[in-house]
């Protein structure tokens, strides 16, 4: 095994999650400052999404070391990754078509569904995992992570909504609920992984 492969093996999910967050922040900053256009921003964002692959691999390896990896978790992870890539692709296509074409009626409705279908895939994936997972502890971990994600959506969405009502902040589209939920889900999973690692080191 080469030194590079050894280094990759040592890197945990936190490294890739941080790298992904830094990439998204840099791209968002470039886009907000208008240093790049929308198409370039989407292409860079789609490229940054590829960091999900090493992130998921590192996460699965860590779960295996901690003894919390099951066949249901592996299937859930694969399905969720496919849905996530579908969401980003659908969102990019829908936004581009909306900005560059005059969409009306049924066509506009169909284009708006492009990112929604993968979201339904995510919901189905979560429900299917809870049915397939036989380990009660792992099922509980999944439910806690989802509650953290849901809590993030409800609290941040409500707070921002009140700020909008008082005309203190600009309007943000409702589709931001999914990224906020995904970040909350990731935070919940990372928190439990760190807790498990601390328990193992005791």
N, C-alpha and C positions, 0 to 999 in steps of 0.2 A: 504494500500500500504506500502511495506517495505521501510526502509531507502535506501537500494540499488536501488530499483525501482525509488524512488524519485530522487536519485543522477543521475541515467541514464536519467531521464526526463529533468533534468536541463542542462545536457551536450548538447552543440550545435554541429552542423556539423564540426565546426573548430577543436574541440577536437579530433574527430575521424579521420579527415583528417590529423591532425598533427601526431596522433598515427600511422596511415597508412604510412605516409611519413617516420617517424622514423624507423618503422619496415622494409620498403623497403631499406632504407639507411644502416641499420645494416646488413641485409642479403647481400646486394651488397658488403659491406665492407668485410664480411666474405668470400664471393665468390672470390673477387679480391685478397685477401690475401691467398687464397687457404686453409683456415681453414676448409672449407666444400667443398664437391664435387658438381658436377652439379645436380645430382638427389636430394640431400639434399636441395640444394639451391632452386630448383623448388618446392619441397614439402613445404618448409618454405614460399616461395612466394605465393603459392596457398593458404596456411593457412592465410597469411596476407591479401589476397584478401577478406576473410570473413568479414573483418572490413568494407567492402562496405555495408553490411546489416545494422549495426547500423548507419553508416554514412548517408545512404539514408533515413532511418527512421527519424533521427534527422533533416535532410534537409527538408523532407516533412512536419514534424511538425512545423518547423520554417516558411515554406512557408504558411502553413495554418494560423498561427498566424498573418502573415503579410498580409493575404488576397490575396496571389498570387498563390493559389493552385486550379487547375481546374481538371476535370476528364481526360482531354487530357494530363496534366502534369503527373498524376498518371500512365496512360498507358505508356507514354513515358519512365518514370523512370523504370517501370517493364521490358519493352522490352530492354532497354539499359543495365540493370543489367544482363539479360540473355545473351545478346550479349557479354558483357564484360567477364563474366565467360567462355563463349564459346571460346573467343579469347585466354585467358590465358591457358585454357585446350588444345586448338588446337596448340598453340605455343609450349607448353611443350612437347606434343606428337611428333610434327614435329621435334623439335630439338633433342629429345632423339632418335627417329628413324634414323635421319641423322647421329648422332654420333655413333650409335651402329650397324647399318646395311649398307650394300652397296646398296644404292638406285640408280636406273638408269631409264632413259626413262619415260614412262607413270606413273610408280609407284612413282618416285621422284616428278613428276609434281603434282600428286594427293596428296602426303604428303605435298608439299609446299602450297597447297590450304587449308589445315586444318585451319590455323589461318586466312586466307583471307575471308572465308565464313562468320564468325562472324563479320568481319569488314564491309562486304557488309550489314549485318544485322544492324549494327550501322548507316550506311548511310541511309538505308531504314527507320529506326526508326526516324531519324532526319527529313527526308522529310515528313514522315507520320504525325509527330507531327505538322509541319507547316501547313499541310492540315486540321488536326482535330481541332487545337486550334482556337477558335472563338474570344478570347480576344486579341485585337491588342497589348496591352501593354505586355502581356506574350509572344506573338509571337516575339515582338521586343527584349525582354530580351534573348530569345533563339538565335536569330540571332546575337546579340552582343556577347554572350558567344562563339558561333561558330566562329565568326570573330577573337576573341582573340586567340582561339585555332589554327586557320589557320595562324594567324600572327606569333604565336610561331613557328609553323612548318617552315614557309617560312623564317623567320629571322634567327632562330637557324640553320636550315638546310643549308641555303646559307652561313652563316658565317663559319660553320664547313667545308663546301665544299671548301671554299677558303683557309682555314687553311690546309686542306688536299692537295690542289693543290700546296701550298707553302712548303709542306712536314714538317709542324710544329706539326701535330697531327696524330694519327693513323686513319685508316679507320673505320667507324662505319656503320653497316648494315642499309639498307634503312627501315627495319621494325621498327626502332626506331621512325619513323614519327608518328605512332599511339600513343605510350605512351606520346610523347611530345605534340601532339594535345590534348590528354585527360587531361594532366596537365594544359595546357592553357585554356581548356574549364572549368575545375574546378576553376581555378584562376578567370576567368571571372564571373562565377556564384557566387563565394564567395564575390567578389568585389561588385557585384550588391546587394547581400543579406546584406552586411555590410552597403551599402549606404541606402537601404530601412530601416534598423533598425535605422540608424542615423536620417532619416527623421521622423520616428515614434516617436522618443524620443524628437523631437523639440517641 
